[in-house]
Amino acid sequence: MSVPSREWQLTARPVGEPKPTDFRLLRAEVADPGPGQILVRNTWLSVDPYMRGRMDDVPSYIPPFQLNEPMTGGAVGVVVAAGPGSPVPVGATVSHFEAWREYALLDGARVQVLDTSRVPAQAYLGVLGITGLTAYVGLTEIAPVKEGDVVFISGAAGAVGSVAGQIAKKLGAAKVIGSAGGPQKVKRLKDDYGFDAGIDYRAGELVAQLKREAPEGIDVYFDNVGGDHLDAALATMNTFGRIALCGAIAVYNETELPPGPSNLPLAIGKSLNLRGFTIGHHMKTAPEYIGKAAGWLADGSLHADETVVDGIEQALDAFFGVMSGANTGKMLVRLPES
C-alpha cells in the first residue's frame, strides 16, 4: 500500500535568475513505513534564500539539489503511520528536512518531536528554528553586541533580520537600525519589531541614509544582503566594529561573483572584525536559544511575523517571492490536510 504525494523537483541548473521551467511538480507514490520508519504528512514547508545556492552544482556547506530528485528543506508535519519499533507515535508533530513534498517517509530516529503546547508548530521553522537561531548566534557569538552599541541590520524585515533587531535590543544595544525595501516595511521595522530607525534601500544613497541615522557610527553590522549594503556598513563602522556575514542575497543570482567591496581596506584602518558563519557549526547553542526565545514569545516581548502561501503548488512562487523581497518575516507554505 502507498500514498500519493506531490513533490517539487529541480530539472535544470538555473543560469542567473531561476525560471519556472527549471522546476516541475510531480506526483509520486510514498510507501508504507517499515521497521523504525514513520510516514509524515507535511503541514508546513520552509522557504529560504539559501536554497538558491543549492540549485548550483558547486561545493558548499550543504549539498546541492540533485536534478530530477525531490527537493529538500525544513518542514513540519504530523505522523500518520508508524512502522514496527518506531520511536515516534502516530499523531506526533515533528520537524525534519524532507520538505517540498506532501508526504515523507522518514527514519523515526532522525526527526525532532515538537512541543506545540505553547507555540504553533510552524514557529520551529522560523523564530524557534534555524532562522531565529541564526539571528541569536550572529549577535552573541559572531559579532557580539555590547551594552550601548549601535547596530545595523540589512534585510531587516526578513525572517532572520526581523528577529535579529529584537535580539540586539535585548542584548543592550542603544540603537538598532534596519534596512528594508519600501516605506511600509521600514515603518513596520519600528512599529512591529522595535527598531529605532529604518532606511529604505530602494530610495538609494545608502551611505548617506545610514550616516544620517547613525551619525555616531556603527558598532555591529549583521549582513544578510552583501553588495552595496556591505559597502555602506564599512563606510560607517566605528573602530573595532564587528560584522557578522550571514547572507549575500544581493548576489545569489549573479552568474559571476562581482568584485569585492571597493572600500574593504577600511577594515584595516578601523581594526574591524568580519566573520562569516553558517548555522550548522553552531547547533550546540540551539537549546540555550530555544529556552530563551520560547519565554520571550510567551511573554510577548519577541514578535515574529510570517508570510504564508497555501498549497504545495504555490511553493515555487513563494521561493521567487523570497528572492525578490516580497515577504515580511518568515516565508512559509501551508499544506492543507488532504
Secondary structure, 3 states (H helix, E strand, C coil): CEEEEEEEEECCCCCCCCCHHHEEEEEEEEECCCCCEEEEEEEEEEECCCHHHHCCCCCCCCCCCCCCCECCECEEEEEEEECCCCCCCCCCEEEECECCECEEEEEHHHCEECCCCCCCHHHHHCCCCHHHHHHHHHHHHHCCCCCCCEEEECCCCEHHHHHHHHHHHHCCCCEEEEEECCHHHHHHHHHCCCCCEEEEHHHCCHHHHHHHHCCCCEEEEEECCCHHHHHHHHHHEEEEEEEEECCCHHHCCCCCCCCCCCCCCHHHHCCCEEEECCHHHHHHHHHHHHHHHHHHHHHCCCCCCEEEEECHHHHHHHHHHHHHCCCCEEEEEECCCC
